[in-house]
């Protein structure tokens, strides 16, 4: 299979990616009662490990669904890049990670993304609301309790769920082929 065929999305993948994007959104809605605790990072890590570049499809289906169903407010615009940062970092990791080592590495990466969520969001806030450096730092500091919750919950969820979810996706891929 040449690289053009490998990167081409087929009907099966369109269905899978649509379902994964919808599942990401549904998991977030279900967990909305717990602020900044969700499985989006687990989904991004797992789909990136299994689907590599194509993991952007379910990721952006999630982003689009979030905008469509929650409104395309200014809060939504950073979603266009914040989640892609996590995808990009996972893309840089070794593809040979397995077992406990994989779970720990993925959990640390996902956790760091959660801890840095406010920092990643801040450039947009600064530009959108014309914040000074002091205003931007204040905005980041105000969100720290939420980012701490986000980072800790990302670590726990990813540590427990990433490898099993990756395994399920890999087995499903083999069965469907």
N, C-alpha and C positions, 0 to 999 in steps of 0.2 A: 504494500500500500504506500503510495507516495504521500508527501507531506500535505498536498492540497486535499487529497481524499481523507486523510487523517483529521484535518481541521474542519472539514465540511460537516455540518450538522444534519443528521438524517431524521426521518419521521419518528423513529423510536426515541431518539434523544430529545426531540422537541416535546414529546409526551412526558418523558422522565424529568426534563428540566422544568417544564411547567408545573408538574406535581411537586418537585422539590422546592421551587420558589413559593408555591402556595403553602406547602407544609411549613416553610420558614416563617411565612407571615402568620399562619394559624398558630404556630407555637408561640410567637410573640404576643398575639392577642390573648391566648389562654393564660400566659404568664404576666399579663399587664398589671395584675393586682400586686405583684411584687416589683417595685420600682428598680429598674436597671438589672433585673435578673431575668435572663432569657437564654435561648439556645442558638441564637443567630451565629455566634462565633463557632460553636460546635459544627453547625451546618456548613459554614464557610470552610473551616479546616477540612472536614471530611470530603466535601465535594471537590475541593482543590486537590487533595491527595489523590482522589480517584480520577477526576476528569481534567485536571490540570487547567489549561487555558479556558476550556469550555465551562469551567465552574463559574465563569462570569455570567453565563446565561441565567442559571437559577438565582444568582446573587442579584442581578438587575431585574429579574421578574419580581423578587421580593421587594426591591426598592420601588419599582413601579406600582405594585399592589399597595404598598404603604402609602404612596402619594394618592392613588386613586381612591382608596378607602378611608384615608384620614385627612385628605386635603393636601394640596401642593403649597403649603405655607412656606415661609422662609426657613422654618426649622428643618424642612425636608431637603433642601439643597445640599447640605453637607453629606447627606446619605449617598450622594453621587460619587463621593470620593472616600469617605471614612471607611466603609466596608471594603473597598478595593485595596486599602492599605494592608488590612489583615490578609486578604487574598495574596497580595504581592509578597509579603513576608513568608507566607507558607510556600509559595512558589520557589523561594530561594532556599528552602530547607532541602536536605538530602532526601531522595526518594527511597532510601534504603532503611529508613527508621522502622522499627518493629516493636511490638509488645510494650513493656513497661517504659522503655526508653522513649518510644514514640509518644506514649501518653503524657509523659512528663514534659517533653519538648513542646508538644502541641499545647499543653495546659499553660506552660510558661509564656509562650507567644501570645496565646489568646488572652491570658491574664494581663500582660503588658498592654495589649490593645485596649482592654477595659480601663486600666489605670490611666492611660493616655488619651482616652476618648475626649475629654474636655479640652485637652491641649490640641488635639487634631481638629476639633470643632472651632476652636478659638480664631484661627485666621479668617474664617467666614464671618464670624461675629464682629471681628474688628473692622473688616471691610464694610459689611452691611450697615453697621451702626456707628461707623466712624469713631471707633474707640481708640483712645491713646494707648500707649504701652501699659501705663498704670491701670487704665480701665480694663484692658484685656487680661492683665494678671489678676485683677480683682474678680473678673468674671470666671477665670479658671479656678481661683481659690474658693469662690462661692460654690462651685460644683464639685469640689474635692470629695465631700462625703458620698456623693452619688458615684463618682469615679472609683472610689475605694470599694464600695459595694459591687460595682460592675466588675472590677478586677478580681476580687475574691470569688464572686459567683462564677465568673468565666473560668477561673482556675479549677474550681470544684467540678463544674459541669463538664468541662473539656477533659479533665483527668478521668472522670468516670465514663463518659459517653463517646469520646472521639474514636478510640480504637474499635469498640464494638460497632459503631455506625459505619466506619470505614470498611470493616469486614463484611457487614451486610450489603453495602453498596457494591463491593468487589464481587461477592457471591452472586448478587443479582445481575451484575454485568455479564458474568460467565454464563449464567442460565439463559439470558436473553439472546446472546450471540448465536 
